[in-house]
């Protein structure tokens, strides 16, 4: 059968089940009714289909269901690399003790569409397949270097706090496994974080930890637009002063209009006026121009 699940916008599992739209059962009508009910009940906004066994048949079924039921919803194919390793792991068993292995994989695939990094960090990098010669390296050295790469990637890209798993949060500077679990626990009980300051309400997350971690944690569509950038709260005042000098507002962050306004400013002049270091000023301007920047944009094609 085809395992399916629904997760909310923080990745929390809401419902899980199984349908049989592919051969030999081909219970297409029944599958359409079950999935359409779930889509309407939970207000599903996207469908993720794993690229594993019977992926093409499932894609065809989903496409026809969307057409037949006149659903305004997109679907996409998601890589299942390493999903079976995660679903059979101790971590998955602790997270979903009441689900079987296939159902855990379904949840992981759904979450991968929301926040791939949050799910991939749950899997040992070598289980994803990092090259045919990986087995020629000493295991400890391979693990150490792969872990370093993951830590670097997580902290460079940043973590969306409202979709991040506890596993992902442990890679953030200053967050221990205990604190990471407390963050997820708080989010499950109170809903999405609305701003970075709300993190201080999390048990065991004090001012020191907040100071270390805040710059790596993002909250998209936050109360304060700066909370969605890599700018640390300690530099918010500097960012506001730069925007004021440029004659811009917080709502313009990341827009072409702001790029035009900031393009007329010279960092060296701002350093003199604002009393901040030139590297800091340049970093703040870069974050204002591209708040959700993918670090790979600067790499050659």
Secondary structure as GFF3:
##gff-version 3
##sequence-region A 1 301
A	DSSP	beta_strand	2	7	.	.	.	ID=ss1
A	DSSP	beta_strand	13	19	.	.	.	ID=ss2
A	DSSP	alpha_helix	28	42	.	.	.	ID=ss3
A	DSSP	beta_strand	46	50	.	.	.	ID=ss4
A	DSSP	alpha_helix	55	68	.	.	.	ID=ss5
A	DSSP	beta_strand	74	78	.	.	.	ID=ss6
A	DSSP	alpha_helix	83	87	.	.	.	ID=ss7
A	DSSP	alpha_helix	90	95	.	.	.	ID=ss8
A	DSSP	alpha_helix	101	114	.	.	.	ID=ss9
A	DSSP	alpha_helix	116	120	.	.	.	ID=ss10
A	DSSP	alpha_helix	125	128	.	.	.	ID=ss11
A	DSSP	three_ten_helix	134	136	.	.	.	ID=ss12
A	DSSP	alpha_helix	139	157	.	.	.	ID=ss13
A	DSSP	beta_strand	159	160	.	.	.	ID=ss14
A	DSSP	alpha_helix	166	169	.	.	.	ID=ss15
A	DSSP	alpha_helix	177	190	.	.	.	ID=ss16
A	DSSP	three_ten_helix	196	201	.	.	.	ID=ss17
A	DSSP	alpha_helix	207	213	.	.	.	ID=ss18
A	DSSP	three_ten_helix	214	216	.	.	.	ID=ss19
A	DSSP	beta_strand	217	218	.	.	.	ID=ss20
A	DSSP	three_ten_helix	225	228	.	.	.	ID=ss21
A	DSSP	three_ten_helix	233	235	.	.	.	ID=ss22
A	DSSP	alpha_helix	236	246	.	.	.	ID=ss23
A	DSSP	three_ten_helix	250	252	.	.	.	ID=ss24
A	DSSP	alpha_helix	256	262	.	.	.	ID=ss25
A	DSSP	alpha_helix	267	274	.	.	.	ID=ss26
A	DSSP	alpha_helix	278	289	.	.	.	ID=ss27
A	DSSP	three_ten_helix	295	298	.	.	.	ID=ss28
###
